[in-house]
Amino acid sequence: MATDILDNMDGYPKNKIAGVAYAISKCSFSRNTKPRTIEAKIVHDADLLEATGAVSIMRTFSSSVIM
């Protein structure tokens, strides 16, 4: 789906589409995938942060400030 959308976008570099598709394919909280590229690692980490929720993130930051 993403490859079709990006392929039809005017001006989007064709050489970047495969990297985007790879990053999306490795973005899974439940599948325990191991991303290899920096882009895939960033998307994977963002997905993990989103899955934990804002409350968990705030709890982490507040406890690290107290320590």
Biopython code that builds the backbone (N, CA, C, O; Angstrom):
import numpy as np
from Bio.PDB.StructureBuilder import StructureBuilder

atoms = [
    (1, "MET", "N", (0.817, -1.184, 0.000)),
    (1, "MET", "CA", (0.000, 0.000, 0.000)),
    (1, "MET", "C", (0.871, 1.262, 0.000)),
    (1, "MET", "O", (0.660, 2.161, -0.815)),
    (2, "ALA", "N", (1.845, 1.331, 0.910)),
    (2, "ALA", "CA", (2.720, 2.504, 0.966)),
    (2, "ALA", "C", (3.526, 2.648, -0.316)),
    (2, "ALA", "O", (3.741, 3.759, -0.801)),
    (3, "THR", "N", (3.973, 1.516, -0.867)),
    (3, "THR", "CA", (4.754, 1.596, -2.107)),
    (3, "THR", "C", (3.911, 2.162, -3.236)),
    (3, "THR", "O", (4.412, 2.943, -4.046)),
    (4, "ASP", "N", (2.643, 1.786, -3.307)),
    (4, "ASP", "CA", (1.761, 2.328, -4.345)),
    (4, "ASP", "C", (1.555, 3.825, -4.164)),
    (4, "ASP", "O", (1.593, 4.585, -5.132)),
    (5, "ILE", "N", (1.338, 4.243, -2.927)),
    (5, "ILE", "CA", (1.123, 5.666, -2.653)),
    (5, "ILE", "C", (2.368, 6.471, -2.998)),
    (5, "ILE", "O", (2.279, 7.491, -3.681)),
    (6, "LEU", "N", (3.526, 6.018, -2.531)),
    (6, "LEU", "CA", (4.765, 6.754, -2.790)),
    (6, "LEU", "C", (5.133, 6.736, -4.261)),
    (6, "LEU", "O", (5.659, 7.718, -4.784)),
    (7, "ASP", "N", (4.860, 5.629, -4.930)),
    (7, "ASP", "CA", (5.166, 5.519, -6.356)),
    (7, "ASP", "C", (4.345, 6.504, -7.180)),
    (7, "ASP", "O", (4.789, 6.960, -8.234)),
    (8, "ASN", "N", (3.154, 6.829, -6.700)),
    (8, "ASN", "CA", (2.276, 7.757, -7.423)),
    (8, "ASN", "C", (2.458, 9.210, -7.014)),
    (8, "ASN", "O", (1.828, 10.096, -7.592)),
    (9, "MET", "N", (3.309, 9.469, -6.024)),
    (9, "MET", "CA", (3.551, 10.848, -5.594)),
    (9, "MET", "C", (4.562, 11.513, -6.516)),
    (9, "MET", "O", (5.648, 10.989, -6.761)),
    (10, "ASP", "N", (4.180, 12.670, -7.015)),
    (10, "ASP", "CA", (5.107, 13.433, -7.851)),
    (10, "ASP", "C", (6.258, 13.941, -6.997)),
    (10, "ASP", "O", (6.043, 14.545, -5.946)),
    (11, "GLY", "N", (7.467, 13.697, -7.448)),
    (11, "GLY", "CA", (8.638, 14.225, -6.774)),
    (11, "GLY", "C", (9.221, 13.347, -5.686)),
    (11, "GLY", "O", (10.307, 13.639, -5.186)),
    (12, "TYR", "N", (8.526, 12.269, -5.299)),
    (12, "TYR", "CA", (9.113, 11.399, -4.275)),
    (12, "TYR", "C", (10.174, 10.531, -4.929)),
    (12, "TYR", "O", (9.898, 9.895, -5.946)),
    (13, "PRO", "N", (11.384, 10.488, -4.375)),
    (13, "PRO", "CA", (12.478, 9.735, -5.000)),
    (13, "PRO", "C", (12.182, 8.231, -5.062)),
    (13, "PRO", "O", (11.908, 7.601, -4.041)),
    (14, "LYS", "N", (12.240, 7.680, -6.249)),
    (14, "LYS", "CA", (11.947, 6.255, -6.457)),
    (14, "LYS", "C", (12.924, 5.363, -5.695)),
    (14, "LYS", "O", (12.563, 4.261, -5.282)),
    (15, "ASN", "N", (14.153, 5.829, -5.508)),
    (15, "ASN", "CA", (15.154, 5.007, -4.818)),
    (15, "ASN", "C", (14.927, 4.934, -3.305)),
    (15, "ASN", "O", (15.630, 4.191, -2.620)),
    (16, "LYS", "N", (13.975, 5.678, -2.777)),
    (16, "LYS", "CA", (13.668, 5.658, -1.344)),
    (16, "LYS", "C", (12.488, 4.743, -1.005)),
    (16, "LYS", "O", (12.278, 4.418, 0.164)),
    (17, "ILE", "N", (11.728, 4.331, -2.000)),
    (17, "ILE", "CA", (10.496, 3.576, -1.759)),
    (17, "ILE", "C", (10.770, 2.229, -1.096)),
    (17, "ILE", "O", (10.061, 1.852, -0.162)),
    (18, "ALA", "N", (11.761, 1.511, -1.549)),
    (18, "ALA", "CA", (12.067, 0.195, -0.968)),
    (18, "ALA", "C", (12.464, 0.327, 0.503)),
    (18, "ALA", "O", (12.104, -0.524, 1.315)),
    (19, "GLY", "N", (13.196, 1.375, 0.851)),
    (19, "GLY", "CA", (13.590, 1.600, 2.239)),
    (19, "GLY", "C", (12.400, 1.887, 3.138)),
    (19, "GLY", "O", (12.343, 1.424, 4.277)),
    (20, "VAL", "N", (11.454, 2.651, 2.621)),
    (20, "VAL", "CA", (10.236, 2.939, 3.381)),
    (20, "VAL", "C", (9.433, 1.658, 3.584)),
    (20, "VAL", "O", (8.943, 1.391, 4.681)),
    (21, "ALA", "N", (9.303, 0.874, 2.526)),
    (21, "ALA", "CA", (8.560, -0.392, 2.619)),
    (21, "ALA", "C", (9.219, -1.333, 3.625)),
    (21, "ALA", "O", (8.531, -2.012, 4.387)),
    (22, "TYR", "N", (10.540, -1.373, 3.627)),
    (22, "TYR", "CA", (11.255, -2.221, 4.587)),
    (22, "TYR", "C", (11.007, -1.745, 6.017)),
    (22, "TYR", "O", (10.726, -2.553, 6.902)),
    (23, "ALA", "N", (11.111, -0.435, 6.244)),
    (23, "ALA", "CA", (10.902, 0.111, 7.589)),
    (23, "ALA", "C", (9.501, -0.212, 8.095)),
    (23, "ALA", "O", (9.326, -0.563, 9.262)),
    (24, "ILE", "N", (8.516, -0.096, 7.231)),
    (24, "ILE", "CA", (7.141, -0.413, 7.621)),
    (24, "ILE", "C", (7.004, -1.897, 7.934)),
    (24, "ILE", "O", (6.315, -2.274, 8.882)),
    (25, "SER", "N", (7.653, -2.732, 7.145)),
    (25, "SER", "CA", (7.525, -4.181, 7.352)),
    (25, "SER", "C", (8.142, -4.638, 8.671)),
    (25, "SER", "O", (7.736, -5.664, 9.217)),
    (26, "LYS", "N", (9.110, -3.897, 9.185)),
    (26, "LYS", "CA", (9.759, -4.255, 10.448)),
    (26, "LYS", "C", (9.124, -3.557, 11.646)),
    (26, "LYS", "O", (9.577, -3.729, 12.777)),
    (27, "CYS", "N", (8.092, -2.781, 11.405)),
    (27, "CYS", "CA", (7.426, -2.034, 12.461)),
    (27, "CYS", "C", (6.311, -2.882, 13.051)),
    (27, "CYS", "O", (5.191, -2.897, 12.540)),
    (28, "SER", "N", (6.625, -3.585, 14.127)),
    (28, "SER", "CA", (5.624, -4.408, 14.794)),
    (28, "SER", "C", (5.984, -4.555, 16.258)),
    (28, "SER", "O", (7.089, -4.975, 16.602)),
    (29, "PHE", "N", (5.048, -4.207, 17.108)),
    (29, "PHE", "CA", (5.257, -4.334, 18.544)),
    (29, "PHE", "C", (5.182, -5.795, 18.972)),
    (29, "PHE", "O", (5.890, -6.214, 19.888)),
    (30, "SER", "N", (4.331, -6.562, 18.317)),
    (30, "SER", "CA", (4.074, -7.929, 18.775)),
    (30, "SER", "C", (4.874, -9.012, 18.061)),
    (30, "SER", "O", (4.998, -10.119, 18.583)),
    (31, "ARG", "N", (5.418, -8.723, 16.883)),
    (31, "ARG", "CA", (6.116, -9.767, 16.123)),
    (31, "ARG", "C", (7.571, -9.960, 16.521)),
    (31, "ARG", "O", (8.204, -10.913, 16.066)),
    (32, "ASN", "N", (8.115, -9.090, 17.352)),
    (32, "ASN", "CA", (9.508, -9.195, 17.791)),
    (32, "ASN", "C", (10.481, -9.227, 16.613)),
    (32, "ASN", "O", (11.338, -10.106, 16.525)),
    (33, "THR", "N", (10.336, -8.259, 15.714)),
    (33, "THR", "CA", (11.215, -8.171, 14.552)),
    (33, "THR", "C", (12.463, -7.378, 14.898)),
    (33, "THR", "O", (12.462, -6.585, 15.840)),
    (34, "LYS", "N", (13.522, -7.591, 14.140)),
    (34, "LYS", "CA", (14.801, -6.912, 14.367)),
    (34, "LYS", "C", (15.119, -6.054, 13.134)),
    (34, "LYS", "O", (15.593, -6.580, 12.127)),
    (35, "PRO", "N", (14.865, -4.736, 13.202)),
    (35, "PRO", "CA", (15.168, -3.878, 12.062)),
    (35, "PRO", "C", (16.673, -3.727, 11.861)),
    (35, "PRO", "O", (17.438, -3.727, 12.825)),
    (36, "ARG", "N", (17.094, -3.599, 10.595)),
    (36, "ARG", "CA", (18.525, -3.483, 10.286)),
    (36, "ARG", "C", (18.949, -2.073, 9.908)),
    (36, "ARG", "O", (20.066, -1.664, 10.225)),
    (37, "THR", "N", (18.083, -1.322, 9.238)),
    (37, "THR", "CA", (18.474, 0.020, 8.805)),
    (37, "THR", "C", (18.137, 1.038, 9.887)),
    (37, "THR", "O", (17.300, 0.777, 10.751)),
    (38, "ILE", "N", (18.788, 2.193, 9.839)),
    (38, "ILE", "CA", (18.534, 3.238, 10.832)),
    (38, "ILE", "C", (17.093, 3.726, 10.728)),
    (38, "ILE", "O", (16.458, 4.011, 11.744)),
    (39, "GLU", "N", (16.573, 3.824, 9.502)),
    (39, "GLU", "CA", (15.194, 4.268, 9.314)),
    (39, "GLU", "C", (14.213, 3.273, 9.929)),
    (39, "GLU", "O", (13.249, 3.665, 10.586)),
    (40, "ALA", "N", (14.465, 1.992, 9.709)),
    (40, "ALA", "CA", (13.587, 0.961, 10.268)),
    (40, "ALA", "C", (13.673, 0.936, 11.790)),
    (40, "ALA", "O", (12.673, 0.690, 12.465)),
    (41, "LYS", "N", (14.862, 1.188, 12.335)),
    (41, "LYS", "CA", (15.020, 1.232, 13.791)),
    (41, "LYS", "C", (14.240, 2.397, 14.391)),
    (41, "LYS", "O", (13.628, 2.261, 15.451)),
    (42, "ILE", "N", (14.263, 3.541, 13.710)),
    (42, "ILE", "CA", (13.535, 4.719, 14.190)),
    (42, "ILE", "C", (12.035, 4.458, 14.185)),
    (42, "ILE", "O", (11.349, 4.755, 15.163)),
    (43, "VAL", "N", (11.523, 3.905, 13.089)),
    (43, "VAL", "CA", (10.091, 3.605, 12.999)),
    (43, "VAL", "C", (9.703, 2.554, 14.035)),
    (43, "VAL", "O", (8.649, 2.654, 14.663)),
    (44, "HIS", "N", (10.551, 1.556, 14.211)),
    (44, "HIS", "CA", (10.300, 0.495, 15.195)),
    (44, "HIS", "C", (10.242, 1.071, 16.608)),
    (44, "HIS", "O", (9.337, 0.745, 17.377)),
    (45, "ASP", "N", (11.205, 1.928, 16.950)),
    (45, "ASP", "CA", (11.224, 2.543, 18.277)),
    (45, "ASP", "C", (10.014, 3.451, 18.492)),
    (45, "ASP", "O", (9.437, 3.475, 19.579)),
    (46, "ALA", "N", (9.631, 4.196, 17.453)),
    (46, "ALA", "CA", (8.446, 5.052, 17.557)),
    (46, "ALA", "C", (7.200, 4.211, 17.797)),
    (46, "ALA", "O", (6.327, 4.603, 18.571)),
    (47, "ASP", "N", (7.112, 3.069, 17.146)),
    (47, "ASP", "CA", (5.976, 2.173, 17.346)),
    (47, "ASP", "C", (5.960, 1.632, 18.775)),
    (47, "ASP", "O", (4.899, 1.538, 19.391)),
    (48, "LEU", "N", (7.125, 1.281, 19.298)),
    (48, "LEU", "CA", (7.202, 0.800, 20.683)),
    (48, "LEU", "C", (6.775, 1.882, 21.675)),
    (48, "LEU", "O", (6.053, 1.604, 22.632)),
    (49, "LEU", "N", (7.226, 3.115, 21.439)),
    (49, "LEU", "CA", (6.833, 4.218, 22.316)),
    (49, "LEU", "C", (5.331, 4.456, 22.261)),
    (49, "LEU", "O", (4.692, 4.684, 23.288)),
    (50, "GLU", "N", (4.778, 4.402, 21.066)),
    (50, "GLU", "CA", (3.343, 4.611, 20.907)),
    (50, "GLU", "C", (2.563, 3.495, 21.593)),
    (50, "GLU", "O", (1.511, 3.741, 22.183)),
    (51, "ALA", "N", (3.068, 2.290, 21.519)),
    (51, "ALA", "CA", (2.379, 1.146, 22.113)),
    (51, "ALA", "C", (2.383, 1.210, 23.635)),
    (51, "ALA", "O", (1.454, 0.717, 24.276)),
    (52, "THR", "N", (3.409, 1.806, 24.217)),
    (52, "THR", "CA", (3.465, 1.890, 25.675)),
    (52, "THR", "C", (2.526, 2.955, 26.218)),
    (52, "THR", "O", (2.080, 2.868, 27.362)),
    (53, "GLY", "N", (2.231, 3.938, 25.423)),
    (53, "GLY", "CA", (1.281, 4.963, 25.833)),
    (53, "GLY", "C", (1.935, 6.147, 26.514)),
    (53, "GLY", "O", (3.039, 6.052, 27.050)),
    (54, "ALA", "N", (1.232, 7.254, 26.481)),
    (54, "ALA", "CA", (1.745, 8.511, 27.022)),
    (54, "ALA", "C", (1.937, 8.452, 28.532)),
    (54, "ALA", "O", (2.870, 9.060, 29.058)),
    (55, "VAL", "N", (1.081, 7.739, 29.226)),
    (55, "VAL", "CA", (1.196, 7.664, 30.684)),
    (55, "VAL", "C", (2.498, 6.984, 31.090)),
    (55, "VAL", "O", (3.178, 7.442, 32.008)),
    (56, "SER", "N", (2.845, 5.903, 30.415)),
    (56, "SER", "CA", (4.096, 5.200, 30.729)),
    (56, "SER", "C", (5.306, 6.071, 30.443)),
    (56, "SER", "O", (6.276, 6.067, 31.201)),
    (57, "ILE", "N", (5.250, 6.808, 29.362)),
    (57, "ILE", "CA", (6.365, 7.690, 29.005)),
    (57, "ILE", "C", (6.527, 8.780, 30.063)),
    (57, "ILE", "O", (7.643, 9.059, 30.501)),
    (58, "MET", "N", (5.422, 9.396, 30.473)),
    (58, "MET", "CA", (5.497, 10.438, 31.496)),
    (58, "MET", "C", (5.999, 9.864, 32.821)),
    (58, "MET", "O", (6.759, 10.525, 33.529)),
    (59, "ARG", "N", (5.591, 8.667, 33.157)),
    (59, "ARG", "CA", (6.052, 8.020, 34.386)),
    (59, "ARG", "C", (7.560, 7.790, 34.330)),
    (59, "ARG", "O", (8.264, 7.985, 35.321)),
    (60, "THR", "N", (8.045, 7.378, 33.172)),
    (60, "THR", "CA", (9.479, 7.153, 33.002)),
    (60, "THR", "C", (10.258, 8.446, 33.179)),
    (60, "THR", "O", (11.266, 8.475, 33.887)),
    (61, "PHE", "N", (9.792, 9.524, 32.534)),
    (61, "PHE", "CA", (10.485, 10.799, 32.650)),
    (61, "PHE", "C", (10.421, 11.346, 34.070)),
    (61, "PHE", "O", (11.415, 11.870, 34.573)),
    (62, "SER", "N", (9.284, 11.235, 34.715)),
    (62, "SER", "CA", (9.172, 11.787, 36.064)),
    (62, "SER", "C", (10.017, 11.001, 37.060)),
    (62, "SER", "O", (10.589, 11.593, 37.975)),
    (63, "SER", "N", (10.108, 9.698, 36.905)),
    (63, "SER", "CA", (10.936, 8.921, 37.829)),
    (63, "SER", "C", (12.419, 9.138, 37.571)),
    (63, "SER", "O", (13.217, 9.056, 38.504)),
    (64, "SER", "N", (12.807, 9.413, 36.337)),
    (64, "SER", "CA", (14.222, 9.660, 36.059)),
    (64, "SER", "C", (14.653, 11.024, 36.584)),
    (64, "SER", "O", (15.817, 11.206, 36.939)),
    (65, "VAL", "N", (13.740, 11.978, 36.639)),
    (65, "VAL", "CA", (14.051, 13.301, 37.185)),
    (65, "VAL", "C", (14.231, 13.208, 38.695)),
    (65, "VAL", "O", (15.109, 13.865, 39.255)),
    (66, "ILE", "N", (13.420, 12.410, 39.349)),
    (66, "ILE", "CA", (13.498, 12.253, 40.802)),
    (66, "ILE", "C", (14.799, 11.577, 41.212)),
    (66, "ILE", "O", (15.388, 11.931, 42.233)),
    (67, "MET", "N", (15.250, 10.605, 40.421)),
    (67, "MET", "CA", (16.475, 9.879, 40.739)),
    (67, "MET", "C", (17.631, 10.802, 40.572)),
    (67, "MET", "O", (18.775, 10.404, 40.788)),
]
sb = StructureBuilder()
sb.init_structure("model")
sb.init_model(0)
sb.init_chain("A")
sb.init_seg("    ")
for serial, (resi, resn, name, xyz) in enumerate(atoms, 1):
    if name == "N":
        sb.init_residue(resn, " ", resi, " ")
    sb.init_atom(name, np.array(xyz, "f"), 0.0, 1.0, " ", f" {name:<3s}", serial, name[0])
structure = sb.get_structure()
